[in-house]
């Protein structure tokens, strides 16, 4: 039986399997990207795949604090768009 990797959402502080979270990464060059592979190099923060959680992260600037850089609104918009496409 294989162990399922879990991560904590930086907004809700709940623990989820990695597949149920978005990973937002601050690359070594300072760029902020939405990492769909989970393997991008840099400082990562996880956000639950839930529209209310994403909006709360945007409102409270939780990702800005976690990644120590300003996260553009485009990142939040892409997460919500990805949820709606699913």
C-alpha positions as CSV (number, residue, x, y, z in Angstrom):
1,X,0.0,0.0,0.0
2,X,1.5,3.3,-1.2
3,X,1.5,6.3,1.1
4,X,-0.5,9.3,-0.2
5,X,1.5,12.6,0.1
6,X,-0.3,15.3,2.0
7,X,0.2,19.1,2.3
8,X,-1.3,21.9,4.3
9,X,-3.4,24.6,2.7
10,X,-1.8,28.0,3.7
11,X,-5.3,29.6,3.9
12,X,-7.4,27.1,5.9
13,X,-4.5,25.2,7.6
14,X,-6.3,21.9,6.7
15,X,-4.3,18.9,5.5
16,X,-5.2,17.5,2.0
17,X,-3.7,15.0,-0.4
18,X,-1.5,16.9,-2.9
19,X,-3.9,16.3,-5.8
20,X,-6.5,18.4,-4.0
21,X,-4.3,21.5,-3.8
22,X,-2.9,24.1,-6.1
23,X,0.9,24.8,-5.8
24,X,2.0,28.4,-6.2
25,X,5.8,28.8,-6.5
26,X,8.2,31.7,-6.2
27,X,11.0,30.8,-8.5
28,X,14.6,31.5,-7.6
29,X,14.4,34.5,-10.0
30,X,11.5,36.0,-8.0
31,X,8.8,35.1,-10.6
32,X,5.4,33.7,-9.2
33,X,3.9,30.8,-11.2
34,X,1.1,28.3,-10.8
35,X,2.8,24.9,-10.7
36,X,0.5,22.2,-12.1
37,X,3.3,19.6,-12.2
38,X,4.3,20.0,-8.5
39,X,7.9,19.8,-9.5
40,X,8.9,23.4,-10.2
41,X,12.0,24.7,-8.5
42,X,11.5,27.3,-5.8
43,X,9.5,28.2,-2.7
44,X,6.0,26.7,-2.8
45,X,2.7,27.3,-1.1
46,X,-0.4,25.2,-1.3
47,X,-4.0,26.4,-1.7
48,X,-7.1,24.2,-1.5
49,X,-9.0,23.7,-4.8
50,X,-12.0,25.6,-3.6
51,X,-13.2,28.9,-5.0
52,X,-14.0,30.4,-1.6
53,X,-10.6,29.5,-0.3
54,X,-8.9,31.1,-3.4
55,X,-10.9,34.3,-3.0
56,X,-10.0,34.3,0.8
57,X,-6.3,34.0,-0.1
58,X,-6.6,36.9,-2.6
59,X,-8.5,39.1,0.0
60,X,-6.2,38.4,2.9
61,X,-3.0,38.2,0.8
62,X,-2.0,34.9,2.4
63,X,0.2,33.8,-0.5
64,X,2.0,37.2,-0.5
65,X,3.0,36.5,3.1
66,X,3.9,32.9,2.6
67,X,6.0,33.4,-0.5
68,X,7.3,36.8,0.7
69,X,6.5,38.4,-2.7
70,X,3.4,40.1,-4.2
71,X,1.3,37.5,-6.0
72,X,-0.3,38.9,-9.2
73,X,-4.1,38.6,-9.5
74,X,-3.6,36.6,-12.7
75,X,-2.5,33.6,-10.5
76,X,-5.8,33.6,-8.6
77,X,-7.8,34.1,-11.8
78,X,-6.0,31.1,-13.4
79,X,-6.8,28.9,-10.4
80,X,-10.5,29.8,-10.5
81,X,-10.5,29.3,-14.3
82,X,-8.9,25.8,-13.9
83,X,-11.7,24.9,-11.4
84,X,-14.4,26.0,-13.7
85,X,-12.9,24.0,-16.6
86,X,-12.9,20.8,-14.6
